[in-house]
Amino acid sequence: MENQSAEVTRLLREMSTRYAIPRKKAADALVALGAAAVAGLIDKLHDKNPDVQQAAADALEHIGTDAAMAAVEAWKVS
């Protein structure tokens, strides 16, 4: 569990890059981790970079938990 938490933290940091390809790879890896990544991805919905926000929303939609979908819906109307 601790390794997974460290991996989530590392991938979330990588999502904040200004470069699209590493951001996409990090988002895809977070999707593969599933529910463990949801809280961090929800935080990324408030990133200053709109591309990071969109990548987080896309990842959350792919994960598809109730919390992930509710966060994306709230983000879309904000």
Contacts in CASP RR format, 6 or more apart in sequence:
PFRMAT RR
TARGET T0000
AUTHOR 0000-0000-0000
METHOD contacts of the structure
MODEL  1
MENQSAEVTRLLREMSTRYAIPRKKAADALVALGAAAVAGLIDKLHDKNP
DVQQAAADALEHIGTDAAMAAVEAWKVS
4 33 0 8 1.000
4 36 0 8 1.000
5 36 0 8 1.000
7 29 0 8 1.000
7 33 0 8 1.000
8 30 0 8 1.000
8 33 0 8 1.000
8 36 0 8 1.000
8 37 0 8 1.000
8 40 0 8 1.000
11 26 0 8 1.000
11 29 0 8 1.000
11 30 0 8 1.000
11 33 0 8 1.000
11 37 0 8 1.000
12 26 0 8 1.000
12 30 0 8 1.000
12 37 0 8 1.000
12 40 0 8 1.000
12 41 0 8 1.000
12 43 0 8 1.000
12 44 0 8 1.000
14 22 0 8 1.000
14 23 0 8 1.000
14 25 0 8 1.000
14 26 0 8 1.000
15 23 0 8 1.000
15 26 0 8 1.000
15 27 0 8 1.000
15 30 0 8 1.000
15 44 0 8 1.000
15 52 0 8 1.000
15 55 0 8 1.000
15 56 0 8 1.000
16 23 0 8 1.000
16 44 0 8 1.000
16 47 0 8 1.000
16 49 0 8 1.000
16 52 0 8 1.000
17 23 0 8 1.000
17 26 0 8 1.000
18 49 0 8 1.000
18 51 0 8 1.000
20 51 0 8 1.000
23 51 0 8 1.000
23 52 0 8 1.000
23 55 0 8 1.000
24 55 0 8 1.000
27 55 0 8 1.000
27 56 0 8 1.000
27 58 0 8 1.000
27 59 0 8 1.000
28 59 0 8 1.000
30 37 0 8 1.000
30 41 0 8 1.000
30 59 0 8 1.000
31 37 0 8 1.000
31 59 0 8 1.000
31 62 0 8 1.000
31 63 0 8 1.000
34 63 0 8 1.000
34 65 0 8 1.000
35 63 0 8 1.000
35 65 0 8 1.000
37 59 0 8 1.000
37 63 0 8 1.000
38 60 0 8 1.000
38 63 0 8 1.000
38 65 0 8 1.000
38 67 0 8 1.000
38 68 0 8 1.000
38 71 0 8 1.000
41 56 0 8 1.000
41 59 0 8 1.000
41 60 0 8 1.000
41 63 0 8 1.000
41 68 0 8 1.000
41 71 0 8 1.000
42 56 0 8 1.000
42 60 0 8 1.000
42 67 0 8 1.000
42 68 0 8 1.000
42 71 0 8 1.000
44 52 0 8 1.000
44 53 0 8 1.000
44 55 0 8 1.000
44 56 0 8 1.000
45 53 0 8 1.000
45 56 0 8 1.000
45 57 0 8 1.000
45 60 0 8 1.000
45 71 0 8 1.000
45 72 0 8 1.000
45 75 0 8 1.000
46 53 0 8 1.000
47 53 0 8 1.000
47 56 0 8 1.000
53 75 0 8 1.000
57 72 0 8 1.000
57 75 0 8 1.000
57 76 0 8 1.000
60 68 0 8 1.000
60 69 0 8 1.000
60 71 0 8 1.000
60 72 0 8 1.000
61 68 0 8 1.000
61 69 0 8 1.000
61 72 0 8 1.000
END
